[in-house]
Amino acid sequence: MSSMEVSLALSVLFLVAALAWACSLLASRWAKKMTLPLVLQEKALTSGPYGMILTDASRPDFPVVYVNRAFEKITGYTTQEVLGKNCRFLEGTDRDQKGLQDLRKALKEQRDCRVLLRNYRKDGTPFWNDLFVSPVRNDMGRVVQVMAIQQDVTDREQTTRRLATEAAIIRALAESPSLFEAAPRILQAICEAQEWDLGTFWRLDQRASILQCVDQWHPADLDIQSFENFIRETTLTRDMGVPGYVWAKGEQVWLSDLSQDPRFPEAALAAQAGLVSACGFPIANRRGLQGVLVFYSRRIWPLSKNLLLLMVGTGAQISQYMEREKVEIEQKELTLLERGMAEFMGEGLIAMDRDGYCIYVNATAGRMLGYPPRTLLGQNAHDVLHDGQCEPSQCPIVQSLHNTRVAHVDDSVAAFRQKDRDPLPVAYTTSPIVDGDLIQGVVLTFVDASARRAHDQEMATALADKDEEIERIQQVLSDIHQIKNKPNSSDQLLEKIRKLLG
């Protein structure tokens, strides 16, 4: 081979090597460009706030083949602990949730689905899982994997449920005439919204210093007969049982595991009923403790800000209602007492509004005036009582409505008109009712003065007769003195005495 051929062969070889190197470099750079988005996607899936699960749809029971770090953080399980398992382990014993029924139907029909589930972390505490599930298909349209995206929405769900519960409690209190009728609705609202299985309302007997259960609520499918009997038949003293413990502390109590505390006599029966946790809060007002609300659950619920706010808010709402109820009862009792006193008092009583119209007439006033009390309601008091006997401008009752001054009238001409009878002599007093600077009405009280005036007339007549008799006696004595100084006075004196004494 000549030197020229050798040089040409070397040149070709060098050119081939250079092209190979250039192709290798381009391929490397292209590979880096292609893999960079995949790395970013993997990083986003790993470090994002949403838990991600991939299951193998081609194998029985859909075993887990991948979970990201957010899943581990939310549930407390590591990747090694969940690979190869079905995700139902997150359900615990809660296999009857409505969301699970919707999820199973969607998986069977191989379609997207979004549900809200109550799941459980590794330590047993529940959380609310906003779960989105979507099947992954290959080029042939066959489902080969199922992707699930989970979001921990416990705070959001508890806030929503707290607000809904507070609204239900307010509605129950507003629509019920008494706390005893509102109590079952309150217990049901809290139990259903907050996932408690049994709610109890204990009322404090101030005289006996004991707590007694006056109402309770639980779902119809929960069989806790023994525990119910214990609650219904037992009275608790201070620091006895969960209600007594709340009473003693005077604040909210949260017991995540009731069985671990030996202070509670109901713990054994609660455990038999499957109730493991409890919470309670006092109902108190300015008069002190009035009662206690206690709730029990088959789950270990962790204390959260929203649940604490609900407990505090509910206690305040019920205590305010109890305070209003107590005040209303006292006011009704006072009104009945006042009404009873007004009806049976010896004085007539008429209340009129700022325009002088009768708004209340007691039985005594009606009897003295000769009217059924109800027939006077809505009538002008001045027209009824005086019937044109005096001008309104001269009437002390009307004047009290204008000058807001008390008027007391007790003279010989004061009289009210009776129905179909002679005028009624009266003595009366007006008592204006003033709110701030505004007149609200006048209360008129009066008595029948006819007997007193007749007695006064008799007394006046008797006094007049006595005065006349005294004058006659004085005249006799004067005549006797004059007759003694005259002759034959004895006969004249006797005759004079006979005439004077009749």
C-alpha positions as CSV (number, residue, x, y, z in Angstrom):
1,M,0.0,0.0,0.0
2,S,1.4,3.3,-1.0
3,S,1.9,6.2,1.4
4,M,-0.9,8.1,-0.3
5,E,-3.4,5.3,0.4
6,V,-2.2,5.1,4.0
7,S,-2.7,8.8,4.5
8,L,-6.2,8.6,3.0
9,A,-7.1,5.7,5.2
10,L,-5.9,7.6,8.3
11,S,-7.9,10.7,7.3
12,V,-11.1,8.6,6.8
13,L,-10.5,6.9,10.2
14,F,-10.0,10.3,11.9
15,L,-13.1,11.7,10.3
16,V,-15.2,8.7,11.4
17,A,-13.8,9.0,15.0
18,A,-14.7,12.8,15.0
19,L,-18.2,12.1,13.8
20,A,-18.7,9.4,16.4
21,W,-17.5,11.7,19.1
22,A,-19.8,14.5,17.9
23,C,-22.8,12.1,17.8
24,S,-22.0,10.9,21.3
25,L,-21.8,14.5,22.6
26,L,-25.1,15.4,20.9
27,A,-26.8,12.3,22.2
28,S,-25.6,13.0,25.7
29,R,-26.9,16.5,25.7
30,W,-30.2,15.4,24.2
31,A,-30.5,12.7,26.9
32,K,-30.0,15.3,29.6
33,K,-32.6,17.6,28.1
34,M,-35.1,14.7,27.9
35,T,-34.5,13.5,31.5
36,L,-34.6,16.9,33.1
37,P,-38.4,17.2,33.0
38,L,-38.8,13.8,34.4
39,V,-36.5,14.7,37.3
40,L,-38.5,17.8,38.0
41,Q,-41.7,15.9,37.9
42,E,-40.4,13.3,40.3
43,K,-39.2,16.0,42.6
44,A,-42.6,17.7,42.5
45,L,-44.4,14.4,43.2
46,T,-42.0,13.7,46.1
47,S,-41.9,17.0,47.8
48,G,-45.4,18.3,47.2
49,P,-48.1,18.6,49.9
50,Y,-50.3,15.9,48.4
51,G,-49.8,12.2,49.1
52,M,-49.5,10.1,46.0
53,I,-50.1,6.4,45.7
54,L,-49.8,4.1,42.7
55,T,-51.3,0.6,42.8
56,D,-50.9,-2.3,40.3
57,A,-54.3,-2.9,38.7
58,S,-53.0,-6.0,36.9
59,R,-52.5,-7.9,40.1
60,P,-55.1,-9.1,42.6
61,D,-56.2,-6.7,45.4
62,F,-54.4,-3.7,43.8
63,P,-51.2,-3.8,45.8
64,V,-49.3,-0.5,46.4
65,V,-46.2,-0.1,44.2
66,Y,-45.3,3.5,45.0
67,V,-45.9,6.2,47.6
68,N,-44.3,9.6,47.9
69,R,-42.8,11.4,50.9
70,A,-46.0,13.4,51.5
71,F,-47.9,10.1,51.9
72,E,-45.4,9.1,54.6
73,K,-45.8,12.4,56.3
74,I,-49.6,12.4,56.3
75,T,-50.1,8.8,57.4
76,G,-47.0,8.1,59.5
77,Y,-46.3,4.9,57.4
78,T,-43.0,4.3,55.6
79,T,-42.8,3.1,52.0
80,Q,-41.5,-0.3,53.1
81,E,-44.5,-0.7,55.4
82,V,-47.1,-0.2,52.6
83,L,-45.6,-1.7,49.5
84,G,-47.5,-4.7,48.4
85,K,-50.5,-3.9,50.6
86,N,-54.0,-2.7,49.7
87,C,-54.7,0.8,50.8
88,R,-57.7,-0.3,52.9
89,F,-55.5,-0.5,55.9
90,L,-56.0,3.2,56.2
91,E,-59.7,2.7,56.9
92,G,-59.1,0.9,60.2
93,T,-62.4,-0.6,61.2
94,D,-64.5,2.1,59.5
95,R,-65.6,0.0,56.6
96,D,-69.2,1.4,56.3
97,Q,-68.5,5.0,55.3
98,K,-70.5,6.3,52.4
99,G,-67.4,7.5,50.6
100,L,-66.0,3.9,50.5
101,Q,-69.1,2.7,48.8
102,D,-68.7,5.4,46.1
103,L,-65.0,4.5,45.8
104,R,-65.6,0.8,45.3
105,K,-68.2,1.5,42.6
106,A,-65.8,3.8,40.8
107,L,-63.0,1.3,40.8
108,K,-65.3,-1.4,39.5
109,E,-66.5,0.9,36.7
110,Q,-62.8,2.1,36.0
111,R,-63.6,5.8,36.2
112,D,-62.3,8.8,38.1
113,C,-63.7,9.4,41.6
114,R,-63.3,12.0,44.4
115,V,-64.5,11.1,48.0
116,L,-64.0,12.3,51.5
117,L,-62.9,9.5,53.9
118,R,-62.1,9.2,57.5
119,N,-58.7,7.5,57.6
120,Y,-56.3,6.6,60.4
121,R,-52.7,7.3,60.8
122,K,-50.2,4.8,62.0
123,D,-50.7,5.9,65.7
124,G,-54.4,5.3,65.4
125,T,-55.5,9.0,65.3
126,P,-58.1,9.7,62.6
127,F,-57.8,12.3,59.9
128,W,-60.0,13.5,57.0
129,N,-58.7,12.4,53.6
130,D,-59.8,14.3,50.5
131,L,-59.0,11.5,48.0
132,F,-59.0,11.6,44.2
133,V,-58.6,8.3,42.4
134,S,-58.0,7.9,38.6
135,P,-57.2,4.8,36.5
136,V,-54.0,4.8,34.4
137,R,-54.4,3.1,31.0
138,N,-51.8,1.8,28.5
139,D,-51.7,2.4,24.7
140,M,-54.3,-0.4,24.3
141,G,-56.7,1.3,26.7
142,R,-56.3,-1.2,29.4
143,V,-56.1,-0.1,33.0
144,V,-52.7,-1.1,34.3
145,Q,-52.4,1.1,37.4
146,V,-54.6,3.2,39.7
147,M,-53.3,6.6,40.9
148,A,-54.6,8.1,44.1
149,I,-53.9,11.7,45.3
150,Q,-54.7,12.3,49.0
151,Q,-54.9,15.6,50.9
152,D,-55.2,15.9,54.6
153,V,-58.2,18.3,55.1
154,T,-58.8,17.7,58.8
155,D,-58.6,21.3,59.8
156,R,-60.8,22.4,57.0
157,E,-63.4,19.7,57.7
158,Q,-63.4,20.3,61.4
159,T,-63.9,24.1,60.8
160,T,-66.8,23.4,58.5
161,R,-68.4,20.9,60.9
162,R,-67.8,23.2,63.9
163,L,-69.7,26.1,62.1
164,A,-72.5,23.8,61.0
165,T,-72.8,22.4,64.6
166,E,-72.9,25.9,66.1
167,A,-75.6,26.8,63.7
168,A,-77.6,23.7,64.5
169,I,-77.2,24.4,68.3
170,I,-78.4,28.0,67.8
171,R,-81.4,26.8,65.8
172,A,-82.3,24.2,68.4
173,L,-82.2,26.7,71.2
174,A,-84.1,29.3,69.2
175,E,-86.9,26.8,68.2
176,S,-87.3,25.1,71.6
177,P,-89.4,26.6,74.4
178,S,-87.0,25.1,77.1
179,L,-83.6,23.7,77.4
180,F,-85.0,20.2,78.2
181,E,-86.7,20.2,74.8
182,A,-83.6,21.5,73.0
183,A,-81.1,19.1,74.7
184,P,-81.8,16.0,72.5
185,R,-81.3,18.1,69.3
186,I,-78.1,19.7,70.7
187,L,-76.7,16.3,71.6
188,Q,-77.6,14.8,68.2
189,A,-76.1,17.8,66.3
190,I,-72.8,17.5,68.1
191,C,-72.6,13.7,67.9
192,E,-73.4,13.6,64.1
193,A,-71.2,16.4,63.1
194,Q,-68.2,15.7,65.3
195,E,-68.3,11.9,65.0
196,W,-69.1,11.2,68.6
197,D,-71.1,8.0,69.4
198,L,-72.8,9.0,72.6
199,G,-73.8,12.4,74.0
200,T,-75.0,13.0,77.6
201,F,-76.4,16.0,79.3
202,W,-76.0,16.2,83.1
203,R,-77.8,18.7,85.3
204,L,-76.6,19.9,88.6
205,D,-79.0,19.6,91.6
206,Q,-77.8,22.5,93.7
207,R,-79.6,21.4,96.9
208,A,-78.4,17.8,96.8
209,S,-75.0,18.8,95.2
210,I,-75.2,15.9,92.7
211,L,-75.1,15.5,88.9
212,Q,-77.9,13.6,87.2
213,C,-78.2,12.6,83.6
214,V,-81.4,14.2,82.2
215,D,-80.9,13.3,78.5
216,Q,-78.7,11.3,76.1
217,W,-78.4,10.5,72.4
218,H,-76.7,7.9,70.3
219,P,-77.2,6.3,66.9
220,A,-79.9,3.7,66.7
221,D,-77.5,1.0,65.6
222,L,-75.2,1.4,68.7
223,D,-76.0,-1.2,71.3
224,I,-74.8,0.2,74.7
225,Q,-77.7,-0.8,76.9
226,S,-75.6,-1.5,80.0
227,F,-73.8,1.7,79.8
228,E,-77.1,3.6,79.2
229,N,-78.6,2.0,82.3
230,F,-75.5,3.0,84.4
231,I,-75.8,6.6,83.2
232,R,-79.6,6.8,83.7
233,E,-79.5,5.3,87.2
234,T,-76.4,6.8,88.6
235,T,-76.0,10.2,90.4
236,L,-72.4,11.6,90.5
237,T,-70.8,13.7,93.1
238,R,-68.0,16.2,92.6
239,D,-64.9,14.6,91.0
240,M,-66.8,11.3,90.4
241,G,-66.8,10.0,86.8
242,V,-66.1,12.1,83.7
243,P,-69.0,14.5,84.5
244,G,-67.8,15.0,88.1
245,Y,-64.3,15.4,86.9
246,V,-65.4,18.3,84.7
247,W,-67.4,19.7,87.6
248,A,-64.3,19.6,89.9
249,K,-62.0,21.2,87.3
250,G,-64.5,23.7,86.1
251,E,-63.1,23.6,82.5
252,Q,-63.0,21.4,79.4
253,V,-61.7,17.9,79.8
254,W,-60.3,15.7,77.0
255,L,-59.6,12.0,77.6
256,S,-58.1,10.4,74.5
257,D,-58.0,6.9,76.2
258,L,-60.6,6.5,78.9
259,S,-59.5,3.0,79.8
260,Q,-56.1,4.2,81.0
261,D,-57.5,6.3,83.8
262,P,-58.7,4.4,86.9
263,R,-60.6,7.4,88.4
264,F,-63.7,6.8,86.3
265,P,-66.2,4.1,87.4
266,E,-67.9,4.1,84.0
267,A,-64.6,3.2,82.2
268,A,-65.2,-0.6,82.4
269,L,-68.8,-0.4,81.0
270,A,-67.6,2.1,78.4
271,A,-64.9,-0.3,77.3
272,Q,-67.5,-3.1,77.0
273,A,-69.6,-0.8,74.8
274,G,-66.5,-0.1,72.6
275,L,-66.2,3.5,73.8
276,V,-62.6,4.5,74.3
277,S,-62.4,8.3,74.4
278,A,-64.4,11.0,76.0
279,C,-64.6,14.8,76.3
280,G,-66.7,17.0,78.5
281,F,-67.3,20.7,79.2
282,P,-69.1,22.6,81.9
283,I,-72.2,24.7,81.4
284,A,-71.9,27.7,83.8
285,N,-73.2,31.2,84.2
286,R,-72.9,33.9,86.8
287,R,-74.9,31.7,89.2
288,G,-72.1,29.0,88.9
289,L,-72.1,25.5,87.4
290,Q,-75.5,24.5,85.9
291,G,-74.7,21.3,84.1
292,V,-72.1,19.3,82.1
293,L,-72.1,17.9,78.6
294,V,-70.1,14.7,78.1
295,F,-69.5,12.8,74.8
296,Y,-68.0,9.4,74.2
297,S,-66.5,7.8,71.1
298,R,-65.3,4.5,69.7
299,R,-62.4,6.3,68.1
300,I,-59.4,8.1,69.7
301,W,-59.9,11.7,68.6
302,P,-57.0,14.1,69.1
303,L,-57.8,17.4,70.7
304,S,-57.8,20.1,68.1
305,K,-58.3,23.9,68.0
306,N,-61.7,23.6,66.3
307,L,-63.0,21.0,68.7
308,L,-61.9,23.1,71.6
309,L,-63.6,26.2,70.1
310,L,-66.8,24.2,69.7
311,M,-66.7,23.0,73.3
312,V,-66.2,26.5,74.6
313,G,-68.7,28.1,72.3
314,T,-71.4,25.5,73.0
315,G,-71.0,25.8,76.7
316,A,-71.3,29.6,76.4
317,Q,-74.4,29.4,74.2
318,I,-76.2,26.9,76.5
319,S,-75.2,28.8,79.7
320,Q,-76.6,32.1,78.2
321,Y,-79.8,30.3,77.2
322,M,-80.1,28.9,80.7
323,E,-79.6,32.4,82.1
324,R,-82.2,33.9,79.9
325,E,-84.6,31.0,80.7
326,K,-84.0,31.5,84.4
327,V,-84.7,35.3,84.1
328,E,-87.8,34.6,82.0
329,I,-89.1,32.2,84.6
330,E,-88.4,34.6,87.4
331,Q,-90.1,37.4,85.4
332,K,-93.1,35.3,84.7
333,E,-93.4,34.4,88.3
334,L,-93.0,38.1,89.3
335,T,-95.6,39.1,86.6
336,L,-98.0,36.4,87.9
337,L,-97.5,37.6,91.5
338,E,-98.0,41.2,90.5
339,R,-101.0,40.3,88.4
340,G,-102.4,38.3,91.3
341,M,-101.8,41.2,93.7
342,A,-103.4,43.6,91.2
343,E,-106.4,41.4,90.6
344,F,-107.2,40.9,94.3
345,M,-106.1,44.1,95.8
346,G,-108.7,46.4,97.3
347,E,-107.9,49.3,95.0
348,G,-109.0,49.7,91.5
349,L,-106.1,49.8,89.0
350,I,-106.2,51.1,85.4
351,A,-103.0,51.3,83.3
352,M,-103.1,53.5,80.2
353,D,-100.7,54.1,77.4
354,R,-99.2,57.5,76.5
355,D,-102.3,58.4,74.5
356,G,-104.6,57.8,77.5
357,Y,-106.1,54.5,76.3
358,C,-106.7,51.6,78.7
359,I,-104.2,48.7,78.4
360,Y,-105.0,47.0,81.7
361,V,-107.9,47.0,84.1
362,N,-108.0,44.9,87.2
363,A,-111.0,43.1,88.5
364,T,-111.6,45.5,91.4
365,A,-111.7,48.5,89.0
366,G,-114.2,46.7,86.8
367,R,-116.4,45.8,89.7
368,M,-116.5,49.3,91.1
369,L,-117.2,50.8,87.7
370,G,-119.7,48.2,86.7
371,Y,-117.9,47.0,83.6
372,P,-116.3,43.7,82.7
373,P,-112.5,44.7,82.7
374,R,-112.0,43.4,79.1
375,T,-114.6,45.8,77.7
376,L,-112.6,48.8,78.9
377,L,-109.4,47.8,77.1
378,G,-108.6,50.1,74.2
379,Q,-111.1,52.8,75.4
380,N,-110.1,56.3,76.3
381,A,-109.7,56.4,80.1
382,H,-110.8,60.0,80.5
383,D,-114.0,59.5,78.4
384,V,-114.9,56.3,80.4
385,L,-114.2,57.8,83.8
386,H,-115.6,61.3,83.4
387,D,-118.1,61.1,80.5
388,G,-118.0,64.9,79.9
389,Q,-118.1,65.9,83.5
390,C,-114.8,67.8,83.1
391,E,-112.7,69.1,80.3
392,P,-109.6,67.0,79.4
393,S,-107.4,70.1,80.0
394,Q,-108.8,70.2,83.6
395,C,-108.5,66.5,84.3
396,P,-105.6,65.5,86.6
397,I,-105.3,62.2,84.9
398,V,-104.8,63.8,81.5
399,Q,-102.5,66.4,83.0
400,S,-100.2,63.6,84.4
401,L,-99.8,62.3,80.8
402,H,-98.5,65.7,79.8
403,N,-96.5,67.0,82.8
404,T,-95.4,63.5,84.1
405,R,-96.3,64.5,87.6
406,V,-98.0,62.5,90.3
407,A,-101.5,63.7,91.1
408,H,-103.5,62.8,94.2
409,V,-107.1,63.8,94.2
410,D,-109.3,63.3,97.3
411,D,-112.0,66.0,97.5
412,S,-115.7,66.0,98.0
413,V,-116.5,66.3,94.3
414,A,-114.1,63.7,92.9
415,A,-116.2,61.0,91.2
416,F,-116.0,58.5,88.3
417,R,-118.9,57.5,86.1
418,Q,-120.3,54.0,86.7
419,K,-122.2,52.0,84.1
420,D,-126.0,52.6,84.5
421,R,-125.5,53.8,88.1
422,D,-124.9,56.9,90.1
423,P,-121.5,58.5,90.0
424,L,-118.9,56.8,92.2
425,P,-117.1,59.0,94.7
426,V,-113.4,58.2,94.6
427,A,-110.0,59.2,95.8
428,Y,-107.3,58.4,93.2
429,T,-103.6,58.7,92.5
430,T,-101.9,58.9,89.1
431,S,-98.4,57.4,88.7
432,P,-96.7,58.4,85.4
433,I,-94.3,55.8,83.8
434,V,-91.4,57.6,82.3
435,D,-88.5,56.1,80.3
436,G,-85.8,58.7,80.0
437,D,-87.6,61.8,79.0
438,L,-90.5,60.1,77.3
439,I,-93.8,59.4,78.9
440,Q,-94.9,55.7,78.4
441,G,-98.2,55.8,80.2
442,V,-99.9,56.3,83.6
443,V,-101.1,53.9,86.2
444,L,-104.2,55.0,88.0
445,T,-105.2,53.6,91.4
446,F,-108.4,54.6,93.1
447,V,-110.7,53.6,96.0
448,D,-114.4,53.9,96.5
449,A,-114.8,57.0,98.8
450,S,-118.6,56.8,99.1
451,A,-118.5,55.0,102.5
452,R,-115.9,57.3,103.9
453,R,-117.7,60.3,102.7
454,A,-121.0,59.1,104.1
455,H,-119.1,58.4,107.4
456,D,-117.6,61.9,107.2
457,Q,-121.1,63.3,106.6
458,E,-122.5,61.5,109.6
459,M,-119.7,62.7,111.7
460,A,-120.2,66.3,110.5
461,T,-124.0,66.0,111.2
462,A,-123.3,64.5,114.7
463,L,-120.8,67.3,115.4
464,A,-123.3,69.9,114.3
465,D,-126.0,68.3,116.5
466,K,-123.6,68.4,119.4
467,D,-122.8,72.1,118.8
468,E,-126.5,72.9,118.7
469,E,-127.1,71.0,121.9
470,I,-124.3,72.8,123.6
471,E,-125.8,76.1,122.5
472,R,-129.2,75.0,123.9
473,I,-127.7,74.0,127.2
474,Q,-125.8,77.3,127.4
475,Q,-129.0,79.1,126.8
476,V,-130.8,77.2,129.5
477,L,-128.1,78.0,132.0
478,S,-128.3,81.6,131.0
479,D,-132.1,81.6,131.4
480,I,-131.8,79.9,134.8
481,H,-129.5,82.6,136.0
482,Q,-132.0,85.3,135.0
483,I,-135.1,83.6,136.4
484,K,-133.4,83.1,139.8
485,N,-133.3,86.9,140.2
486,K,-137.1,87.3,139.6
487,P,-140.1,86.7,141.9
488,N,-142.2,83.5,141.3
489,S,-139.3,82.3,139.3
490,S,-139.7,78.6,140.1
491,D,-142.8,78.2,138.0
492,Q,-141.3,80.1,135.1
493,L,-138.1,78.1,135.4
494,L,-139.9,74.8,135.2
495,E,-141.9,75.9,132.2
496,K,-138.8,77.1,130.5
497,I,-137.0,73.8,131.0
498,R,-140.0,71.8,129.7
499,K,-139.9,73.9,126.5
500,L,-136.2,73.6,126.0
501,L,-136.1,69.8,126.6
502,G,-139.1,69.2,124.5
